[in-house]
Amino acid sequence: MRKAVVKTGLHAPDGALPERLAAAAHSGRPRFLVLGLLAITDGHETVVLQPSRPTSLLAALLLHPGAVVSAELLQRVVWGDRPPAGGRSALHTCVLRLRRLFTKYGVADGAVEAVPGGYRLHADADTLDLLQFRGLLGRASAAEDPEQALHLGRAALRLWKGPLLGNVHSDELHRDHVPRLAEERLFAVERVFDVELRLGRHREMIAEAREAVRAEPGHEGLSALLIEALYRSGRRAEALAEYRRIHTHLTTELGVEPGPALRGLQLAVLRGEESGQRPALPASGVPPSAPGEAPPGLGRASPPAPGDLVLRALVDAGLLEEDPPGRYRVHDLLRLFVQAAGTSLPATAATAAGASAPAPPGPSDRHDPYAPYDPHSPYDPMDPP
């Protein structure tokens, strides 16, 4: 099996190697790395395995640590849909090659155990970064102190070095197993951002949240966290722009609408309400935001108004654009359509709520299309200028 050897203190192809080597050196035992390129480290050197059948076999065993992996699954991982005629014998040969590699790098002889129906690889948090990640995330979830939870969550995320199993060429793993592993990381990212919000660090997390959203443009949870961070920072227009972006992505790419949680968050931003999902917690060394720095309306809940619902529908449909914040512009195509049809635009929100319809405005009373929206205004925000 070809391999790339990286000495301690040098830079590995996957990036920040010293952190991984430090963990291996601390335990004094060979360590498997799967949260990036598949590799083995003994604390002095790291071997990044080259794509091969034994590499695929090892990846399948490491993704199921301590569990019996069936011979049928291992054959599909190694050979795909066309296993050799003597599949069991060929699989046994792969295992022997893997054990020879283990012997060279000090891995225990019994690391891979033959059991009825398949094979099992023994590992723990000291010998497998995946188990260390899960352990740190479990401790973060159980921590009562949010600062400690944030520290543990970020320590767990630092174990990830992309690309995930980029040196493992197995359609079976990349189709059915690697995506689930990536979801574990996204869950950890959400948890970290959630704690950041609870600690009142919404301004500090915006740049990192934007980067996460760029990497996962269709992930509703990450977009919701970014929207809330922007809104809490007083950047209401940017929060609404992020909602429009993911709404367009979901409807165009997937043919689905955003979920109820994301829609509810957008409505709360439109109304100027507090989302009410994550009460800010005091952070040690980080003063809470001053009341004057809160976005307009934050913490002041107001009853639903028909005008708010109309506004939300118009913004979602692209008929109104908010630019600058709190000021709305009617799309020119809508004006042309209304004029060509010779019809009147919808009644105002105040009329829909039961108020009497106002008299048509005179030429000098035309409503400014960029004026802040007021649901009780006698003028329809969609009236042409």
Salt bridges, closest charged atoms under 4 A:
ASP14 OD2 - ARG20 NH1 2.22
GLU19 OE1 - LYS161 NZ 3.28
GLU45 OE1 - LYS7 NZ 3.15
GLU72 OE2 - ARG88 NH2 2.98
GLU113 OE1 - ARG120 NH2 3.10
GLU113 OE1 - HIS122 NE2 2.75
ASP124 OD2 - ARG29 NH2 3.20
ASP126 OD2 - ARG29 NH1 3.99
ASP129 OD2 - ARG20 NH2 3.85
GLU147 OE2 - ARG201 NH2 2.49
GLU172 OE1 - ARG76 NE 3.65
GLU172 OE1 - ARG175 NH2 3.01
ASP176 OD2 - ARG175 NH2 3.31
GLU184 OE2 - ARG134 NH2 2.69
GLU190 OE2 - HIS219 NE2 3.73
ASP194 OD2 - ARG198 NE 2.88
ASP194 OD1 - ARG278 NE 2.41
GLU196 OE2 - ARG154 NH2 2.82
GLU208 OE1 - ARG154 NH2 2.93
GLU228 OE2 - ARG232 NH2 3.00
GLU228 OE1 - ARG278 NH1 2.47
GLU238 OE1 - ARG210 NH2 2.52
GLU238 OE2 - ARG235 NE 2.94
GLU242 OE2 - ARG245 NH2 2.86
GLU257 OE1 - HIS247 NE2 2.99
GLU273 OE2 - ARG271 NH1 3.60
GLU293 OE1 - ARG203 NH2 3.79
ASP316 OD2 - ARG312 NE 3.63
GLU321 OE1 - ARG329 NH2 2.67
GLU322 OE2 - ARG236 NH1 2.94
ASP332 OD1 - ARG335 NH1 2.84
ASP368 OD2 - ARG327 NH2 3.75
